[in-house]
Amino acid sequence: MRNSIFFFSILLLFSFPCLFAQQNACKPFTIQGTTEWPNGTIIYLQYAATLTKFVTDSCKVVNHSFYFKGCIAEPVMATCSIGPVMNAVASNEYCDIFLSPASMHLTIPLNNIYNHAHLTGSTEDSILSAFKVMNAYYSALQKPLRDSMLYYQKTIQKAFQENNTIQVAACKSLQQAIQEKMNLYNSKQKSADSLFILQNPFSYFTLSWLASSNNDWIPLTTLEKMYAAYPDALKNSKNGKIIAQNIANEKKFAVGNTVPDFTITDVKGNTIHLAAYQQQQYVLLEFGASYCLPCRQIEPYLKKVDSLYRNHVTIISISTEESAADWHRWVEHANLPWIQIFDQPVIKKVGGQLQKIGDAYQIVTIPSMLLLDKQGRIVAKYGGYYTSPTAYIPALKQQLHDIFGD
C-alpha cells in the first residue's frame, strides 16, 4: 500500500508544477486502450496538461476498447481509473502511468489494475514501471517482517494489560531481531533507489520522484550529485526548483548551523524558551508522535540518556501529530520525565506567517532528533527515512560520550 499511496501522492502534489520547460507549449498524445472490463464502463484519466491546466477526462468502454487524446507540455504523471479516481483509489481500481507526447497503448486488466495495467509507447512510463518493480521486490521482502512486527506489537499491548512482564520482554526482544533484518533491507533499498536515480538523469519521472520523496535519507553531497546530473531544462522546471530548494534547506540545517529560536507552552503549562535552555546546557530536540511505533521504541533509550546526561542535556520532545487529545493521552500514559510539547505555529517565516517548529526545522520524517550545543548550533542529526533506532541511537550515545565523557 505504501507504493500505491506514494505514486498517487506524486500525482496530487506535483501534477500542476510537473516539469514544464514551456508553459504554453502543448504536444499531442493519444491512448488506444483495451480492457477486460464490460462495455459501458467509464474510465477516467487525470493529468496536468500545462502548468495551470488540470484535466479530468473520461470515456466509455466500447467493444472492450477505449480511447483518449489530449496534449501535454512535457511528459507527466497521470492516473487512469475505473470510475472517479478517489473511489478507484479506495478500491485499488486504478493505475499510475507516465504520459509522453506520443501514440500509446494501455491495457487494463479486470483485476489488480495497479500492478498489471500496462502502457506502451512512453519511455517515461517504462522508467516508472522499472522503478515500481524494484520497489515491489523490496516491499515483498519486508512484508513478512512488517506482519510479524505488528503481531508482536499487539501481543505486547495485550501482555502489558495483563501485567505479563516476561512476555513483554520476550516480544520486544523478537521485535528487535526483526527490526535488524528490516534495517538491512532498508539499507539495500536506499542504495537501489539512489542508484536508479543516478542511472536515469534525463528522466522526468526520477525528477518528480526526487522532488516529492522524503529525501532526508540522501546525503547532501549525493543529492547535489543527483541534481547536477539533470540537464538545465529539467533543473529549471518546477520540480527541478523544488529539489534546488531542498538542497538549500538541507544546507541551512546542516551540522554546524544554528536553528530558529521558539517560545511555546509545554504539557504542564510551563513556558519553554529554547534559547534559555541552550544558555545552560545542550538540548536534544526529539520530533515524534504517539501513533509512530519507531518513536515509541526509542523512548526507553531516551530515558537512559536522560538519566545519564540530565546535568548536561535537556531533552525536549515535540509531537508533530494532528490530535492534541491523542498526544495528551500518550503523555499521561508514557510518564516521560522530560519536556513534552505539542507542535504549533510559533516560528515566523519570511512574510510574517507563523509555522510549526517541525516545518521550520525541515522535519519530514519521524522520529528525528537534533542535538544542539549552547550556541544553538546543530552538533548532530539523527533519524530520517530508511533509518531505524538501532542505527542512530548508538550514534547518539557515542556522541554524548565523546562530548561529556560520562
Number of C-alpha atoms within 10 A of each C-alpha: 7 9 12 16 10 13 22 19 14 20 23 15 13 20 23 19 19 29 29 25 17 13 17 13 13 16 15 15 16 18 20 15 18 18 19 14 19 14 14 12 16 17 22 20 22 21 25 25 28 24 20 12 13 13 16 16 14 19 15 16 20 16 13 16 19 21 17 16 12 15 19 24 22 24 24 28 28 24 21 26 25 22 17 18 22 12 13 16 19 9 11 19 22 29 25 26 26 22 27 24 19 16 15 18 16 20 19 26 17 13 13 14 19 19 17 13 19 19 22 14 17 19 17 21 24 17 18 22 18 13 18 15 13 15 17 15 12 15 18 10 13 18 12 12 16 16 11 15 21 14 13 19 17 13 16 20 13 14 17 15 10 11 11 13 13 10 16 19 14 12 20 17 13 13 21 15 13 17 19 15 13 20 19 12 17 19 13 13 18 17 12 16 18 16 12 16 20 18 13 16 18 16 20 28 26 23 25 26 19 22 22 19 15 15 21 19 16 18 11 17 10 12 21 15 12 22 22 13 16 20 13 12 13 22 20 16 20 20 23 25 15 19 23 19 13 20 18 13 14 18 13 15 18 17 16 15 14 16 18 15 15 15 14 18 16 17 14 9 9 11 11 17 13 18 16 12 17 20 13 15 18 24 25 24 19 22 26 24 23 19 12 12 15 18 18 15 17 16 13 11 16 19 16 12 18 19 12 14 17 15 11 14 24 22 23 20 21 21 23 24 17 12 12 13 10 13 21 16 11 15 16 10 9 12 8 16 11 14 17 21 23 23 22 18 15 16 20 16 12 6 6 8 10 14 16 18 25 21 14 17 17 15 19 16 19 22 26 21 23 22 23 25 20 16 15 22 21 20 18 17 19 19 23 21 18 20 21 21 23 14 13 18 17 12 15 22 14 13 15 19 13 10 9 11 8 8
